[in-house]
Amino acid sequence: MVEEMLEHYFDPARIDFFIDKDSRKHGSLRLGRPVRGPDALEKGDNWTVLVNSIEMESVIRAEIDAEHRDHVGCVIGVAELLE
């Protein structure tokens, strides 16, 4: 559902890559963008992260804050795109 929402309300060209913990998805494409593992956040500086999950948003935000805070400047929930 979230992927369909992104297709209609957000320009996928603004997405550099998706992150997924499921290593089977790494190297695949979503909306024409690569899927990488969480370690990809360590390679950036001041990333803006769109949390592409409504159910797991609070858990994902907590993980980003605990493990990647030095590399992430802003976290946006997908629900915020609809406001």
C-alpha positions as MATLAB code, in Angstrom:
seq = 'MVEEMLEHYFDPARIDFFIDKDSRKHGSLRLGRPVRGPDALEKGDNWTVLVNSIEMESVIRAEIDAEHRDHVGCVIGVAELLE';
ca = [
       0.000    0.000    0.000;
       2.781    2.433    0.891;
       4.561    1.815   -2.399;
       1.368    2.628   -4.287;
       0.985    5.799   -2.222;
       4.541    6.859   -3.065;
       3.913    6.315   -6.771;
       0.928    8.677   -6.697;
       1.962   11.351   -4.194;
       5.743   11.516   -4.320;
       8.235   11.836   -7.149;
      10.330    8.628   -7.052;
      13.183   10.537   -8.705;
      13.724   12.183   -5.309;
      14.549    8.789   -3.769;
      18.212    7.749   -3.893;
      17.596    4.255   -2.555;
      15.404    2.155   -0.284;
      16.661    0.395    2.818;
      15.395   -2.989    3.904;
      16.740   -5.356    6.542;
      15.754   -8.341    4.403;
      19.019   -9.216    2.638;
      17.055  -11.101   -0.055;
      15.791   -7.710   -1.283;
      19.241   -6.080   -1.464;
      20.217   -5.354   -5.044;
      16.619   -5.376   -6.255;
      14.659   -2.316   -7.377;
      11.578   -0.580   -5.957;
      10.033    2.210   -8.003;
      13.165    2.050  -10.143;
      15.464    2.683   -7.170;
      17.925    0.225   -5.598;
      17.253   -1.541   -2.319;
      20.180   -1.625    0.105;
      20.845   -2.761    3.653;
      20.775   -0.457    6.703;
      24.565   -0.068    6.561;
      24.036    2.207    3.527;
      23.088    4.979    5.960;
      26.639    4.965    7.326;
      27.964    6.185    3.983;
      25.991    9.426    4.004;
      26.085   12.766    5.670;
      22.956   14.569    6.784;
      20.619   12.176    4.941;
      16.893   12.802    4.795;
      15.150    9.503    5.460;
      11.561    8.761    4.503;
      10.193    5.969    6.667;
       8.248    3.884    4.167;
       6.163    2.077    6.778;
       3.158    3.110    8.791;
       3.051    0.059   11.094;
       6.742    0.041   12.000;
       7.471    3.778   11.905;
       8.211    4.232   15.613;
      10.517    1.193   15.690;
      12.373    2.343   12.565;
      12.737    5.883   13.921;
      14.181    4.492   17.162;
      16.692    2.347   15.239;
      17.755    5.290   13.101;
      18.217    7.440   16.178;
      20.176    4.742   18.015;
      22.372    3.515   15.166;
      22.580    6.228   12.497;
      21.976    9.581   14.179;
      25.361   10.933   13.039;
      24.456   10.378    9.384;
      20.772   11.311    9.325;
      19.625   14.911    9.476;
      15.873   14.467    9.071;
      13.377   11.617    9.365;
       9.971   11.929    7.703;
       7.111    9.479    8.079;
       5.248    8.487    4.929;
       1.985    9.707    6.514;
       3.475   13.217    6.528;
       3.444   13.189    2.723;
      -0.342   13.183    2.803;
      -0.675   16.202    5.088;
];
